[in-house]
Amino acid sequence: MKKVWFLVLIVLIVALFVLNLLLGTVHIPFGEVIAILLSPTSLAGAEGGSAVFSNIIWSSRVPQALTALMAGAGLAVSGLQMQTVFRNPLAGPSVLGISNGASLGVALVVLMSGSLGGVALSRLGYLGDVAMSLAAIVGALAVMGLIVWVAQRVQSGVTLLIIGVMIGYLANAIIGVLKFFSNEEDIKAYVVWGLGSFARVSGDQMVLFVVLMAVLLPLSMLLVKTMNLLLLGDAYARNLGLNIQRARSLVILSSGVLVAIVTAYCGPIMFIGLAVPHLARALFRTSDHRILMPATMLSGAALALLCNLIARMPGFEGALPVNSVTALVGAPVIAAVLFRKHE
């Protein structure tokens, strides 16, 4: 049965990826999409409708679909790692304040640029996007480094969880102060970034993002055995020779890097990391991470592609905020799964 579900998820991802290329505010015939994908060089110099369609596919829809696929997989794996290391079903990628750290980094750059430099970062185009991505990575990695340092000195997972939540509150408080003293244009740019989007990654940025995630996701699979041991409880895992603090730090480091990269490129994407591990457990009916890790990865990719598709369905002008769609799509599904589980 597990093989069947894996096959279903793979087919679903392929179908959703194709639909992401087909559907949008501009209708592109299926034949045109196939022709553009099979021979991009021949259409590069095309004129009229074919040139427009080619530009839409390669400049917008393919980067969005690849970004959604990789970001969904990364956030889902990160959520599973957090839920395992803390043995808490409500743990997610943002539970340790890593997402808040990324948001604080962006807030420091975006909200202070207009006040100190006199030029709003949102007006700098590509340079502004790069600055925001770097700020998010630095902010997330700074908080993650602090969390890993604390994890090596704190025995209790609950204490570490509370410290992470407090770091998140502290970051939000600083962001609130920065908003109070910032001008309207900078606040708007920060709020738009905070809504989350798979559409802001394109060109070389998209290639770098996909390569980073293609490296980080397989590396996270190396922690499968460690995560299975952590599920047994600290005392039993320690008797089996596992260094609890080192193992916990490695899992948090893996989860934190995934969240940092995704947040830097896409903004804070909520709900996927929290919900998808529950969905994968319900579908595959196992706690074995040798099965659960790839299942969560595929489920996260499929859900992110679905949310991206809904966010820019035909009939919508522009695109809906991804965070609104992830909650609208995922919350009823996960609620149904949990109710069914406890019946």
N, C-alpha and C positions, 0 to 999 in steps of 0.2 A: 504493500500500500504506500509506503514511503517513497518508493521509486516512482509510483504513479504521480504523487504530489509534486515531486521534483520535476517530472516531465511536464505537468500542467503549468507550473510556475515558469519554466523556460519558454513554453509556447506562449504563455500570457505576456511575458516580457517582450518577445519578438513581435507579437500582435500589437501591443501598446506602443512599441517603438515605431512601427510602421504607421499607426494611426497618428502619432505625434508629427510625422512628416506629412501626412495627408491633410489633416484638419487644422483649421485656423481661420483667421479673419479673411484671408484670401483663399479662394477655392483653387486648388491645383489638381487637374485630372490625374488619375492613378497612372496612366501611361506616361505622362510627363515626368512624374516623380521617379518612376523606374528608369526612364531614359537618362535623367539627370544623374541618378546614382550610379548607373552603369558606365556612363561616358561623360564625366564632368569636364574633361578637357575640350571635347568637341562642342560643348555648349558655352564654354567660357567666352568665346567670341561671337556668340549668337546675338541676334537683334530681336527687338520686340518682346512678345510675351515670354518666349523661351529664356531670354536673358534675365527678365524680371523673376521668373519662377526659379531659375538656377540660383540667383542671388538670395532669394527668400530661403530656399532649401539649405544652401551651404553656409549662409551668414547668420541665419536665425534658427531654423528648426532642428538641424542636425546638432549644433552646439547645445541647444536647450535640452534635447532628448538625451544626449550623452551626459550632460551635467546632472540632469534629474536622475538618471540611472545610477551614476557613481555616488552622488550625494545621498540618495535614498539608501543604497547599500551600506555606505559608511556610517550614517546616523543609526541605522538599525543595528549594526554590529556594535557600535559604541553603546547603545542602550542595553543590549544584552550583556555586555561586559560589566556595566554599572550595576545592573540587577543581580548579576552573579556575585560580584565582589562584595556587595552590601546585603545580599540575600533579601532584597526589598523590592516588591513588585512595582512600587511607585518611583523607583530610581530611574533616571534617564540621563541623556547627555548633558543636560543643563544643571543636574543636581549638585555638582561640586563648584558651581560658579564659573566654569570654564567659558560657557557661552556669554555670561555676564562680563567676563574679562575681555572677550573679543569686542563686545558692545562698548565697554569702557574705553578700549583702545581707539575705536572708531570715533566715539564721542569726543575724546581729547583732541583728535585731529580735526574732525569736522566742525565741532562747536566752537573751538578756539581759533580756527583759521581766520574766520571773519573778524573776530574781536582783536586778535593780535596782529594778523597780517594785513587786514583790511580787504582781503579777497576771499570770497566764499569758495570753499573747495569744490562745491558742486559746479562751479563755472569753469573748472580746469579740464573738463572732459576726461580723456584717457588717463592723463597724469593724476587727476583726482581719484579715479577708480583704483589705480595702482597704489596710491597713498592709503586709501581706505583698506585695501586688502592687506597691505603690510602692517598697518596699525592693528587690524583685527588679529593677525597672526601673532604679533608681539604681545598684545594684551592677553590673548588666550594662553600662549606659552608661558607668560609670566605667572598667571594664576595657577597653571598646571604645575609649574616648577615648585611653587609654594605648597600646593597640595601634596605633591610627591615627597617633599621635605617633611611635611607634617606626618604623612603616612608612615614614614620610617621611625617616627618618634611616639606615635600614638598606637596603643594596642587595640583599642576598641574601634570597630567599624562604625558604630553608631556615633561615637564622638567625632570621628572624621567626617561623617555625613553632616553633622550639625555645624562643624567648622566650615564645610563647603557652602552650606546654606547661608551662613553668616557672611562669608566672603561675597556671595551673590547680592545680599542685601546692602553691603557696604558699597559695592560697585554701583548698584542702582541709586544709592543715595548721592554718590559723587556725580553720576550722570544727571540727576535731578538738579543739583546745584549748577552744573554747567549749562543746562537748558535755561535756567532762570536768568543767567547773565549773557545769553547768546541772542543774536538777532534772528528774526523770523525765517530768513532764507536758509540759514544753517540748520535750524531746528527742523525745517521741512525736509532737507536733504538727509538728516539723520533718521527721521521717522520713516521716510521712504526706504532707506536701507534696512531698517528694522522690520519691515513687513515681509522680507524674504522674497527672493526671486531666483529662478533658474535661468533667467534671460540675460542677466548682466555679464555672463561669462561668454566670451567669444574670441576668435582668432587664436593668437599665441597663448593667451590666458587659459583658454579651454584646453589646449593641448597639454599645457603644464599641469592643469588640474587633473585631467584624466590620467596622465602618467603618474602623478603623485598617488592618486587613489589606487591605481593598478598595482603599485608597489606596496602600499600600506595595507590593503585588504588581505592579500596573501600572507603578509607578515603577521597579521592578527590571528591567522589560523594556527600559527605556531604555539599559541597560548591555550589551545583546546584542552590539552592534558592538565595544565595548571588550573583551568577553570572547573574542570570536572572534579579535581581534588578539593578546590575551595567549596564546592557544593556539599561536601561531606561534613563540613564543620571544621573549625580551627584545630581542635584537639586531635581529631582523627587524621586530618591532613598533616599535622605536625608529626604524628607517630609514623606516618608513611614517608617522612624525610623531607617534607616541603617546608621551605623557609617562608612563613606566612607573610611577614612584612615585605620581603623582596618580591614575592609573587603578587601581592596586592599592589605594590608600586608599579610593577610591570604592566599589569592589567589597566590600572588607572592611566599610565603613560600612553599605552596604545589607544585607549578610549579618548583621552584628551587630545592627542595629535589628530585623530580623525575629526573630532568636533572642531578643532582649531582651523583645519584646512577647509572644511565645508563651510563654516561660518564666515571665514575670510572671503570666500568667493561668492557665496550665495546669501549671506546674511543669516540671522538666527532662524533656522527652520524648526518649528515646534512640532511636537506630537509624534512624528515618525519614530524617533528613537524610543519613546515610551510605549507606543502601541504595538509596533511590529513584532517584538519578541513574544508578546502574549498571543498574537495571531499565529506565529510559527509554532509555538508550543501546542496550541489548540489543534492545528492542522496535522502535526506530526506525532502528537501524543508521546513526547519523550523529553527528558531533561539531559540527554547525552549530547554534549556540545560537538561531538564529531558529526552529528546529524543537524543539530540545532544551529550551528554557526553558518553553514552554507544555506540552510533553509531560511534563516533570518536575513541573510544577505540578499537572496533572491526575492523574498517577500518585500523587503524595503525598496529594492529597485522597482518592482512592479507597482507598489503603492505610489511612489514618487512620480513615475511615468503617468499613472492615472490622474494624480492631482494636477500635474502640469498640463495634461490634456484638457481637464475640466476648466482650468484657469484661463485658457484661451480658446474656448469652444466658439464655433461660428455663432454670430449674433451678438457677441460681446465686443465692445469697442476697447481695444487694448487688451489688458490681462488683469484678472482678479489677483489680489494678494495671495501668495502660495499658502501662508499660514492660515488664512480663512478657509481655504479649500481642504487643507490637511485635516483640520478639525471637523469640518462638515462631513467629509467622506469617512474619516477613520473612526471618530467617536461612536457613531451608531454600530459600526461593525464590531468594534472591540467590546462595547457594552453587550451586544448580542452573544458574543463568544463567551464572555465571563458569566452571563446569566445562564447560558446553556451548560457551562461547566459545573455550576453549583446547583443545578436542578436535581 
